[in-house]
C-alpha cells in the first residue's frame, strides 16, 4: 500500500513545451492529470442533459426539459 500511495516521478510534463488546455466532460481525471505530470489548464464541460432527443429543428431546450 505504501508503494501504491507514492506519487510517481514522471519527469518533465509531456505537454511542457505546448500551451495546453485539457477539456473534459467531467472533473474525474483533473487530479490524475497533475499526478501524471501533465501541466496546462483544465476546463470541465458538463452537459446536465446529455441524454435525450436531439431534433434537427425546433426548441431543443423545451424538448430536452420535457424528456
PLY file of the C-alpha trace (Angstrom):
ply
format ascii 1.0
element vertex 67
property float x
property float y
property float z
element edge 66
property int vertex1
property int vertex2
end_header
0.00 0.00 0.00
2.84 2.38 0.77
4.27 1.89 -2.69
0.89 2.48 -4.33
0.42 5.72 -2.38
3.67 7.28 -3.59
3.45 9.96 -6.23
5.26 8.84 -9.38
8.08 10.91 -10.82
7.08 11.10 -14.48
9.87 13.51 -15.42
9.11 16.59 -17.48
5.46 17.21 -18.31
4.59 15.68 -21.70
2.93 18.96 -22.63
5.56 21.27 -21.11
6.56 22.79 -24.44
2.96 23.49 -25.52
0.16 25.79 -24.41
-2.26 23.07 -23.32
-5.88 23.13 -22.27
-7.37 19.83 -21.15
-11.09 19.73 -22.00
-13.12 17.11 -20.21
-16.79 16.22 -19.81
-16.30 15.97 -16.06
-13.63 16.53 -13.45
-12.88 12.87 -12.75
-9.32 12.98 -14.13
-8.36 16.52 -13.11
-6.18 15.43 -10.19
-4.84 12.43 -12.09
-3.53 14.69 -14.86
-1.36 16.61 -12.42
-0.25 13.43 -10.62
0.71 12.04 -14.03
2.87 15.08 -14.69
0.66 16.92 -17.17
0.56 20.69 -16.99
-1.67 23.22 -18.64
-5.15 24.39 -17.85
-8.26 22.33 -17.26
-11.77 23.10 -18.42
-14.68 20.94 -17.39
-17.63 20.97 -19.76
-20.58 19.21 -18.16
-23.84 18.75 -20.03
-26.54 18.03 -17.45
-28.89 16.92 -20.24
-26.52 14.63 -22.10
-29.30 12.15 -22.87
-32.47 12.61 -24.83
-33.69 13.54 -28.28
-31.81 15.94 -30.49
-34.15 17.28 -33.17
-32.96 18.80 -36.41
-35.01 21.92 -35.72
-37.26 23.34 -33.07
-36.96 24.29 -29.44
-34.23 22.00 -28.21
-34.29 23.34 -24.65
-38.02 22.72 -24.14
-37.88 19.29 -25.75
-34.91 18.20 -23.60
-36.56 19.61 -20.45
-39.66 17.54 -21.11
-37.52 14.45 -21.67
0 1
1 2
2 3
3 4
4 5
5 6
6 7
7 8
8 9
9 10
10 11
11 12
12 13
13 14
14 15
15 16
16 17
17 18
18 19
19 20
20 21
21 22
22 23
23 24
24 25
25 26
26 27
27 28
28 29
29 30
30 31
31 32
32 33
33 34
34 35
35 36
36 37
37 38
38 39
39 40
40 41
41 42
42 43
43 44
44 45
45 46
46 47
47 48
48 49
49 50
50 51
51 52
52 53
53 54
54 55
55 56
56 57
57 58
58 59
59 60
60 61
61 62
62 63
63 64
64 65
65 66
